[in-house]
């Protein structure tokens, strides 16, 4: 028999056991039910390993299969923080080799994670040094990095891809869904020391490489354009400049360049102004190049004949309370001569015969006030106000390229419509998307948007614009052995107070060659050239040099009319 003291001891012991098992029950319940998901996740992260298999981004080629953008394998450095015992030592070593702030590295190494990036695309020499140290918890993985073999060449067309292989601008962004491919993964188990057990692969998802892009760009023509644009920027002291070269018959963009420019291999070292594709993203008042719209409309409507004469007021014309000036005084000029000599007064008198409604109709037909549909991101619409918003003097301003704003691409397309017989085409950059076996996945066909003017009106305009180069304001655009056509433009820029500047101009020349059978349209725009600023003086010679080399490269033989003009 137990005495009272023994019974008390037995009760205490049993109570202690009961309390212990009760606490154990509650603890197990807490772990198994309440913390189940969290602990299961930790276990999976500890014992399961996901290895990403990155796809190769598709290559971008010019029209002759010259590489413009490729992807190369590089070493990227990562850490497994919980495997690193001496984090400060590791941070010090890596900081010295990589040139990365020690505190930032230490912060990353102190995270309670199983994986953190330390540096992407590490240079080969630095990677070799780090490998030789055999630091615990530090390792490399092979990644693909976008590389542009020609540096700044064709930068605004190509755009650039970021460190994660995603397109961020230009063709890289517009066609990213085709170029980037699909990432894969391997799901492995690892032992207590963190080593992967290849024999215990749980799942494998293959990566699919990106598709390749064949563009309309011609590397040789692009080189000619960039060389001449650099020369023009140096000679004209312009703030910015651009050149567009297009096939007017199918809308192929053969070359496009902007200055200032940037290196897409190091796009992070550039600013927004350097990366901006001025040719499609920025708008400007076109000035006298816009007179091609007025002249084309009049010819298509048969409102007057090319021989109809207009008195150009000897350079000063008072209309609706404002005085309109020509860059030099003219008396009587025919309609054709008005365009050749770029008379503002003559043009506004012609526009008054046409009327604002018919003029606006052709502004829209030529594509102004609408996106061109080019396969590049960020295209601007421009400004083309309907006649109900015009003032009394708009009928004198709009026909000569004021109160409207255009992109260089829109202007090139309008000139292309005159060159090709009267049809507005859609510009294109991509021709084909092809896989690594050479099979065509997608092909972009040329698109004729609409007919703008008749064949007859187009032929008459080509004669007008040929006269601009032979005897008018664009004589410096001549090319030996070829008849060429085009239009000069010198537009005053707007000051901050809304008035037109007398010191800041946009000088341009848009033209085509050969004049009788156009194969190329070239647009040259220079922003704030000085001290010379007329389009016929600073932009036309750039057109001439580019046209000369491009025509020879394309093996287009000199024409008889061009040889006859050269002989004169």
C-alpha positions as CSV (number, residue, x, y, z in Angstrom):
1,X,0.0,0.0,0.0
2,X,1.1,3.5,-0.9
3,X,1.2,6.1,1.9
4,X,0.0,9.6,1.3
5,X,3.5,11.0,0.4
6,X,4.1,8.3,-2.2
7,X,0.6,8.9,-3.7
8,X,1.4,12.6,-3.9
9,X,4.7,11.9,-5.7
10,X,3.1,9.5,-8.1
11,X,0.4,12.1,-8.9
12,X,3.0,14.8,-9.5
13,X,5.0,12.4,-11.8
14,X,1.9,11.4,-13.7
15,X,0.8,15.0,-14.0
16,X,4.2,16.0,-15.3
17,X,4.0,13.2,-17.9
18,X,0.5,14.2,-18.9
19,X,1.6,17.8,-19.2
20,X,4.6,16.8,-21.3
21,X,2.5,14.7,-23.7
22,X,-0.1,17.4,-23.8
23,X,2.5,20.0,-24.8
24,X,4.0,17.6,-27.3
25,X,0.5,17.0,-28.7
26,X,0.0,20.7,-29.1
27,X,3.4,21.2,-30.6
28,X,2.9,18.4,-33.1
29,X,-0.5,19.8,-34.0
30,X,1.0,23.3,-34.5
31,X,3.8,21.9,-36.7
32,X,1.7,19.5,-38.7
33,X,-1.4,21.7,-39.2
34,X,-0.6,25.3,-38.7
35,X,3.1,25.4,-39.9
36,X,2.7,22.6,-42.4
37,X,2.9,24.6,-45.6
38,X,5.7,26.8,-44.5
39,X,7.9,23.9,-43.3
40,X,7.1,21.9,-46.4
41,X,8.3,24.8,-48.5
42,X,11.5,25.1,-46.5
43,X,12.1,21.4,-46.9
44,X,11.6,21.5,-50.6
45,X,13.9,24.5,-51.0
46,X,16.5,22.6,-48.9
47,X,16.4,19.3,-50.8
48,X,15.0,20.3,-54.2
49,X,17.0,22.3,-56.7
50,X,15.6,24.1,-59.7
51,X,18.2,24.8,-62.4
52,X,17.0,27.2,-65.0
53,X,17.9,26.4,-68.6
54,X,18.0,29.7,-70.5
55,X,17.2,29.9,-74.2
56,X,19.4,31.6,-76.7
57,X,17.9,34.8,-78.0
58,X,17.3,34.8,-81.7
59,X,19.8,36.6,-84.0
60,X,19.0,39.7,-86.0
61,X,20.3,39.8,-89.6
62,X,20.4,42.4,-92.3
63,X,18.8,41.6,-95.7
64,X,22.0,39.8,-96.8
65,X,22.3,37.7,-93.6
66,X,25.0,39.8,-92.0
67,X,24.7,39.6,-88.2
68,X,23.5,42.7,-86.5
69,X,22.7,41.2,-83.1
70,X,23.8,37.9,-81.6
71,X,23.7,36.1,-78.2
72,X,26.9,34.8,-76.6
73,X,27.4,32.6,-73.5
74,X,28.9,34.4,-70.5
75,X,29.6,33.6,-66.8
76,X,27.2,35.0,-64.2
77,X,28.2,34.8,-60.5
78,X,25.8,33.7,-57.8
79,X,26.0,32.7,-54.1
80,X,24.2,30.3,-51.8
81,X,24.3,32.4,-48.6
82,X,23.6,29.7,-46.1
83,X,26.7,27.7,-47.3
84,X,29.0,30.6,-46.7
85,X,30.7,30.6,-43.3
86,X,32.8,33.7,-43.4
87,X,30.7,36.2,-45.2
88,X,32.9,39.2,-44.5
89,X,36.0,37.5,-46.0
90,X,34.0,36.4,-49.0
91,X,32.6,39.9,-49.6
92,X,36.1,41.5,-49.3
93,X,37.6,39.1,-51.8
94,X,34.8,39.5,-54.4
95,X,34.7,43.3,-53.9
96,X,38.4,43.6,-54.9
97,X,38.0,41.4,-58.0
98,X,34.7,42.6,-59.3
99,X,35.0,46.3,-58.3
100,X,31.6,46.1,-56.6
101,X,30.9,47.9,-53.3
102,X,31.8,45.6,-50.4
103,X,28.7,46.6,-48.3
104,X,26.3,45.7,-51.1
105,X,28.0,42.3,-51.5
106,X,27.9,41.7,-47.8
107,X,24.2,42.6,-47.7
108,X,23.4,40.1,-50.4
109,X,25.5,37.4,-48.7
110,X,23.7,38.0,-45.5
111,X,20.2,37.2,-46.9
112,X,18.5,34.1,-45.7
113,X,18.2,32.7,-49.1
114,X,19.4,29.7,-51.0
115,X,20.3,31.7,-54.1
116,X,21.3,35.3,-54.9
117,X,22.8,36.9,-58.0
118,X,26.1,38.7,-57.3
119,X,27.2,39.8,-60.8
120,X,25.9,39.1,-64.3
121,X,28.1,38.6,-67.4
122,X,31.4,38.6,-65.5
123,X,34.5,39.2,-67.7
124,X,36.5,36.1,-68.4
125,X,39.6,37.1,-66.6
126,X,37.7,38.0,-63.4
127,X,35.7,34.7,-63.6
128,X,39.0,32.7,-63.8
129,X,40.4,34.5,-60.7
130,X,37.2,33.8,-58.7
131,X,37.1,30.1,-59.8
132,X,40.7,29.6,-58.7
133,X,39.8,30.7,-55.1
134,X,37.3,27.9,-54.8
135,X,35.1,29.9,-52.4
136,X,32.4,27.9,-50.7
137,X,28.9,28.9,-51.6
138,X,30.1,30.8,-54.7
139,X,29.7,29.5,-58.2
140,X,28.9,30.5,-61.8
141,X,26.2,29.7,-64.2
142,X,26.3,30.1,-68.0
143,X,23.9,32.7,-69.4
144,X,23.3,34.3,-72.8
145,X,24.2,37.9,-73.2
146,X,23.1,40.1,-76.1
147,X,26.0,41.4,-78.2
148,X,26.0,43.9,-81.0
149,X,29.1,43.3,-83.1
150,X,29.2,46.7,-84.7
151,X,28.7,48.8,-81.5
152,X,26.8,52.0,-82.2
153,X,26.0,50.9,-85.8
154,X,22.2,50.7,-86.5
155,X,21.6,51.3,-82.8
156,X,18.2,53.1,-83.1
157,X,16.7,50.4,-85.3
158,X,18.0,47.5,-83.3
159,X,17.3,48.9,-79.9
160,X,18.7,46.8,-77.1
161,X,18.0,43.8,-74.8
162,X,18.5,43.9,-71.0
163,X,20.5,41.7,-68.7
164,X,17.5,39.2,-68.4
165,X,17.5,38.8,-72.2
166,X,14.3,40.8,-72.6
167,X,14.0,43.4,-75.5
168,X,13.7,46.9,-74.2
169,X,13.6,49.1,-77.3
170,X,13.7,49.1,-81.1
171,X,13.4,45.8,-83.0
172,X,14.4,44.0,-79.9
173,X,11.3,45.2,-78.1
174,X,8.8,45.1,-81.0
175,X,9.7,41.5,-81.9
176,X,10.6,40.3,-78.4
177,X,8.0,37.5,-78.3
178,X,9.7,35.9,-81.3
179,X,13.3,36.6,-80.3
180,X,13.3,35.7,-76.6
181,X,12.5,32.0,-76.8
182,X,11.1,29.9,-73.9
183,X,13.1,29.1,-70.7
184,X,13.4,25.5,-69.5
185,X,14.3,24.0,-66.2
186,X,15.7,20.9,-64.5
187,X,14.3,19.9,-61.1
188,X,16.9,17.9,-59.0
189,X,17.3,16.7,-55.5
190,X,20.4,17.5,-53.4
191,X,22.0,16.0,-50.3
192,X,22.5,17.5,-46.9
193,X,25.7,19.3,-48.1
194,X,23.8,20.9,-50.9
195,X,25.3,18.9,-53.8
196,X,23.0,18.1,-56.7
197,X,22.1,14.5,-57.2
198,X,21.8,14.1,-61.0
199,X,20.5,10.6,-60.6
200,X,17.4,11.9,-58.8
201,X,16.2,14.3,-61.5
202,X,12.5,14.8,-60.9
203,X,11.5,16.8,-63.9
204,X,13.0,18.2,-67.1
205,X,11.5,21.0,-69.2
206,X,13.6,21.8,-72.3
207,X,14.3,25.4,-73.3
208,X,13.3,26.5,-76.8
209,X,15.7,29.0,-78.4
210,X,14.3,32.2,-79.9
211,X,13.6,32.7,-83.5
212,X,15.8,34.7,-85.9
213,X,14.8,37.9,-87.6
214,X,15.7,38.9,-91.2
215,X,15.4,42.7,-91.6
216,X,15.2,45.0,-94.6
217,X,18.3,46.8,-93.5
218,X,21.3,46.7,-95.8
219,X,24.5,46.8,-93.8
220,X,26.5,48.5,-96.6
221,X,23.9,51.3,-97.1
222,X,23.7,51.7,-93.4
223,X,27.5,52.2,-93.2
224,X,27.3,54.8,-96.0
225,X,24.5,56.6,-94.2
226,X,26.2,56.7,-90.8
227,X,29.5,57.9,-92.3
228,X,27.9,60.7,-94.2
229,X,25.7,61.7,-91.2
230,X,28.7,61.9,-89.0
231,X,30.4,64.2,-91.6
232,X,27.3,66.3,-91.8
233,X,27.0,66.7,-88.0
234,X,30.7,67.8,-87.9
235,X,30.4,70.2,-90.8
236,X,27.0,71.8,-89.9
237,X,27.5,71.9,-86.1
238,X,23.9,70.6,-85.9
239,X,22.4,69.8,-82.5
240,X,21.0,66.5,-83.9
241,X,20.5,64.8,-87.3
242,X,18.9,61.9,-89.0
243,X,18.9,60.0,-92.3
244,X,16.3,57.6,-93.7
245,X,16.8,55.5,-96.8
246,X,13.8,53.6,-98.2
247,X,12.7,51.6,-101.2
248,X,9.6,53.6,-102.4
249,X,8.2,50.6,-104.2
250,X,7.7,48.3,-101.2
251,X,8.4,50.3,-98.1
252,X,11.6,48.5,-97.1
253,X,13.8,50.6,-94.8
254,X,17.3,50.1,-96.1
255,X,19.0,52.3,-93.5
256,X,18.1,54.6,-90.7
257,X,20.4,56.6,-88.5
258,X,20.1,59.3,-85.8
259,X,22.7,61.5,-84.1
260,X,23.3,61.6,-81.2
261,X,23.6,57.9,-80.8
262,X,24.6,55.2,-78.3
263,X,26.2,51.8,-77.9
264,X,23.5,49.2,-77.3
265,X,26.2,47.0,-75.7
266,X,26.4,49.6,-72.9
267,X,23.0,51.2,-73.2
268,X,23.0,52.1,-69.5
269,X,25.8,54.6,-70.1
270,X,23.6,56.6,-72.4
271,X,20.8,59.1,-71.8
272,X,17.2,59.2,-73.1
273,X,18.1,61.8,-75.8
274,X,20.9,59.6,-77.2
275,X,18.6,56.5,-77.3
276,X,15.6,58.3,-78.8
277,X,14.8,57.4,-82.4
278,X,14.1,60.9,-83.7
279,X,13.1,59.6,-87.1
280,X,9.9,58.2,-85.8
281,X,9.4,59.4,-82.2
282,X,9.9,63.2,-82.6
283,X,7.9,65.6,-84.7
284,X,8.9,68.9,-86.3
285,X,7.4,71.5,-88.6
286,X,8.6,70.4,-92.0
287,X,8.8,73.8,-93.7
288,X,9.0,73.9,-97.5
289,X,9.3,70.1,-97.9
290,X,5.6,70.0,-97.1
291,X,4.9,72.0,-100.3
292,X,4.9,68.6,-102.1
293,X,1.5,67.9,-100.5
294,X,0.0,71.2,-101.8
295,X,1.5,70.8,-105.3
296,X,0.4,67.1,-105.5
297,X,-3.2,68.0,-104.5
298,X,-3.5,70.8,-107.1
299,X,-2.1,68.5,-109.8
300,X,-4.4,65.6,-108.9
301,X,-7.5,67.9,-108.7
302,X,-6.4,69.5,-112.0
303,X,-7.2,72.9,-110.4
304,X,-4.5,74.7,-112.4
305,X,-2.0,73.8,-115.0
306,X,1.8,73.6,-114.4
307,X,2.2,76.6,-116.7
308,X,-0.3,78.9,-114.8
309,X,1.5,82.0,-113.6
310,X,1.4,83.7,-110.2
311,X,2.7,87.0,-109.1
312,X,4.9,86.5,-106.1
313,X,4.8,90.1,-104.9
314,X,8.5,90.7,-105.1
315,X,9.1,88.9,-101.8
316,X,6.5,90.5,-99.5
317,X,2.7,89.7,-99.4
318,X,0.2,91.1,-96.9
319,X,-2.7,88.7,-96.2
320,X,-5.2,88.7,-93.3
321,X,-3.2,91.1,-91.2
322,X,0.1,89.3,-91.6
323,X,3.0,89.8,-94.0
324,X,4.4,86.7,-95.7
325,X,8.0,86.7,-97.0
326,X,10.0,84.7,-99.5
327,X,13.7,83.9,-98.8
328,X,14.4,86.0,-101.9
329,X,12.1,88.2,-104.0
330,X,10.3,86.8,-107.1
331,X,8.0,88.4,-109.6
332,X,5.9,86.2,-112.0
333,X,6.5,82.5,-111.6
334,X,4.7,79.5,-113.2
335,X,3.2,76.9,-110.9
336,X,6.2,74.6,-111.6
337,X,8.6,77.4,-110.9
338,X,6.9,78.2,-107.6
339,X,7.8,74.8,-106.4
340,X,11.3,74.8,-108.0
341,X,12.1,78.2,-106.3
342,X,10.2,77.3,-103.1
343,X,8.2,80.5,-103.1
344,X,6.1,80.8,-100.0
345,X,3.9,83.5,-101.5
346,X,3.3,81.5,-104.7
347,X,2.5,78.4,-102.7
348,X,-0.1,80.2,-100.5
349,X,-1.8,81.7,-103.6
350,X,-2.0,78.2,-105.2
351,X,-3.4,76.8,-101.9
352,X,-6.1,79.5,-101.9
353,X,-7.3,78.2,-105.3
354,X,-7.4,74.6,-103.9
355,X,-9.2,75.6,-100.7
356,X,-8.6,74.4,-97.1
357,X,-10.9,71.4,-97.3
358,X,-9.3,69.8,-100.3
359,X,-5.9,70.6,-99.0
360,X,-6.7,68.9,-95.7
361,X,-8.1,65.9,-97.6
362,X,-4.6,65.3,-99.2
363,X,-2.8,65.9,-96.0
364,X,-4.6,63.0,-94.6
365,X,-4.3,60.9,-97.7
366,X,-0.5,61.3,-97.6
367,X,-0.6,59.9,-94.1
368,X,0.0,63.0,-91.9
369,X,-1.7,62.9,-88.6
370,X,-1.6,59.1,-88.5
371,X,1.0,56.5,-87.5
372,X,2.8,55.0,-90.5
373,X,2.5,51.5,-89.1
374,X,6.3,50.9,-89.0
375,X,7.2,47.9,-87.0
376,X,9.1,49.9,-84.3
377,X,7.9,51.1,-80.9
378,X,7.2,54.6,-79.9
379,X,6.0,56.1,-83.2
380,X,4.5,59.6,-83.0
381,X,1.3,60.6,-84.8
382,X,2.2,64.2,-85.7
383,X,-0.1,67.2,-85.8
384,X,-2.6,67.8,-88.6
385,X,-5.5,70.0,-87.4
386,X,-8.8,69.8,-89.2
387,X,-9.9,73.0,-91.1
388,X,-12.5,73.9,-88.4
389,X,-9.5,74.7,-86.1
390,X,-7.6,76.8,-88.6
391,X,-7.2,80.5,-88.2
392,X,-7.6,83.1,-91.0
393,X,-3.9,82.8,-91.9
394,X,-3.7,79.0,-91.7
395,X,-4.4,78.8,-95.5
396,X,-1.0,80.6,-95.9
397,X,0.9,78.7,-93.2
398,X,-0.2,75.1,-93.6
399,X,0.7,74.8,-97.4
400,X,4.3,75.8,-96.6
401,X,4.7,73.5,-93.7
402,X,3.8,75.6,-90.7
403,X,1.0,74.8,-88.2
404,X,1.6,71.1,-89.0
405,X,4.1,68.7,-87.4
406,X,5.5,65.5,-89.0
407,X,8.0,62.7,-88.4
408,X,10.8,62.2,-90.8
409,X,9.3,58.8,-91.6
410,X,6.0,60.3,-92.6
411,X,7.8,62.8,-94.8
412,X,9.8,60.0,-96.5
413,X,6.7,58.0,-97.1
414,X,5.0,61.0,-98.7
415,X,8.0,61.5,-101.0
416,X,7.9,57.8,-101.7
417,X,4.2,58.0,-102.8
418,X,5.2,60.6,-105.5
419,X,8.2,58.5,-106.5
420,X,6.3,55.2,-107.0
421,X,3.5,56.5,-109.0
422,X,1.1,57.7,-106.4
423,X,0.6,55.0,-103.7
424,X,1.3,55.3,-100.0
425,X,3.1,52.2,-98.8
426,X,3.6,50.9,-95.2
427,X,7.2,51.0,-94.1
428,X,8.6,47.7,-92.8
429,X,11.8,46.6,-91.0
430,X,11.2,42.8,-90.7
431,X,11.0,40.6,-93.7
432,X,11.0,37.1,-92.3
433,X,11.1,35.4,-88.9
434,X,13.0,32.1,-89.3
435,X,13.8,29.2,-87.0
436,X,17.3,27.7,-86.5
437,X,16.6,25.2,-89.3
438,X,16.0,28.0,-91.7
439,X,12.2,27.4,-91.9
440,X,10.1,30.6,-92.3
441,X,7.7,31.0,-89.4
442,X,6.4,34.4,-90.4
443,X,6.8,36.6,-93.5
444,X,5.8,40.3,-93.7
445,X,4.6,41.2,-97.2
446,X,4.7,44.7,-98.6
447,X,1.5,46.6,-98.0
448,X,0.0,49.4,-100.2
449,X,-2.1,51.5,-97.9
450,X,-4.0,53.5,-100.5
451,X,-3.7,55.4,-103.7
452,X,-3.0,59.1,-102.9
453,X,-2.6,60.7,-106.4
454,X,-2.9,59.5,-109.9
455,X,-0.1,58.2,-112.1
456,X,-0.4,61.4,-114.2
457,X,-0.2,63.7,-111.2
458,X,2.8,61.6,-109.8
459,X,4.6,62.0,-113.1
460,X,4.1,65.7,-113.2
461,X,5.3,66.0,-109.6
462,X,8.4,64.1,-110.4
463,X,9.2,66.7,-113.1
464,X,8.5,69.5,-110.6
465,X,10.9,68.0,-108.1
466,X,13.5,67.2,-110.7
467,X,13.4,70.9,-111.6
468,X,14.1,71.7,-107.9
469,X,17.4,69.9,-108.2
470,X,18.4,71.0,-111.7
471,X,17.6,74.7,-111.5
472,X,15.9,75.4,-108.2
473,X,16.8,75.5,-104.5
474,X,18.2,71.9,-104.4
475,X,21.1,72.1,-106.9
476,X,23.5,70.8,-104.3
477,X,21.6,67.5,-104.3
478,X,22.8,66.7,-107.9
479,X,24.5,63.4,-108.5
480,X,26.8,63.0,-111.5
481,X,25.3,60.7,-114.1
482,X,21.9,60.5,-112.6
483,X,18.8,62.6,-112.7
484,X,17.5,63.1,-109.2
485,X,14.5,64.8,-107.7
486,X,13.6,66.3,-104.3
487,X,12.5,69.2,-102.2
488,X,14.4,71.4,-99.8
489,X,13.0,72.6,-96.4
490,X,14.1,75.3,-93.9
491,X,11.7,75.5,-91.0
492,X,11.9,78.0,-88.2
493,X,11.7,76.4,-84.8
494,X,9.2,77.6,-82.1
495,X,10.6,79.4,-79.1
496,X,9.3,78.8,-75.6
497,X,7.1,81.9,-75.9
498,X,5.3,80.4,-79.0
499,X,7.0,82.7,-81.5
500,X,9.1,81.6,-84.5
501,X,12.8,81.7,-83.9
502,X,15.1,83.7,-86.1
503,X,18.2,81.8,-85.1
504,X,17.1,78.1,-84.7
505,X,16.1,76.1,-87.8
506,X,15.4,72.6,-89.0
507,X,17.1,72.0,-92.4
508,X,15.9,69.1,-94.5
509,X,16.0,67.6,-97.9
510,X,13.8,64.7,-99.1
511,X,14.3,63.2,-102.5
512,X,14.6,60.2,-104.7
513,X,16.8,58.7,-107.4
514,X,16.9,58.0,-110.3
515,X,14.2,60.6,-111.1
516,X,12.7,58.6,-114.0
517,X,12.6,55.2,-112.3
518,X,13.0,55.8,-108.5
519,X,14.8,53.0,-106.6
520,X,15.6,54.9,-103.3
521,X,14.0,57.7,-101.3
522,X,16.4,59.5,-99.0
523,X,15.5,62.0,-96.2
524,X,18.1,64.1,-94.5
525,X,17.1,66.3,-91.5
526,X,19.5,68.5,-89.4
527,X,18.4,70.2,-86.3
528,X,19.8,73.7,-85.6
529,X,22.7,73.7,-88.0
530,X,24.8,76.9,-87.9
531,X,26.0,79.2,-89.2
532,X,24.6,77.9,-92.5
533,X,21.0,76.6,-92.0
534,X,19.2,76.3,-95.4
535,X,18.1,72.8,-96.3
536,X,19.4,73.3,-99.8
537,X,22.8,74.3,-98.4
538,X,23.4,71.8,-95.5
539,X,21.1,68.9,-96.1
540,X,21.0,68.6,-99.9
541,X,24.8,67.8,-100.2
542,X,24.4,65.0,-97.7
543,X,21.6,63.5,-99.9
544,X,23.9,63.8,-103.0
545,X,26.8,61.9,-101.3
546,X,24.6,59.2,-100.0
547,X,22.7,58.8,-103.3
548,X,25.9,58.6,-105.3
549,X,27.3,55.7,-103.2
550,X,24.0,53.9,-102.8
551,X,23.2,54.0,-106.6
552,X,26.7,52.6,-107.4
553,X,26.4,49.9,-104.7
554,X,23.0,48.8,-106.1
555,X,24.6,48.8,-109.6
556,X,22.0,51.1,-111.0
557,X,23.5,52.3,-114.3
558,X,23.6,56.1,-115.0
559,X,20.7,57.3,-117.0
560,X,20.8,59.3,-120.2
561,X,19.0,62.4,-118.8
562,X,21.4,62.4,-115.9
563,X,24.4,62.2,-118.2
564,X,23.0,65.0,-120.3
565,X,22.4,67.2,-117.3
566,X,26.0,66.5,-116.1
567,X,27.3,67.5,-119.6
568,X,25.7,70.9,-119.3
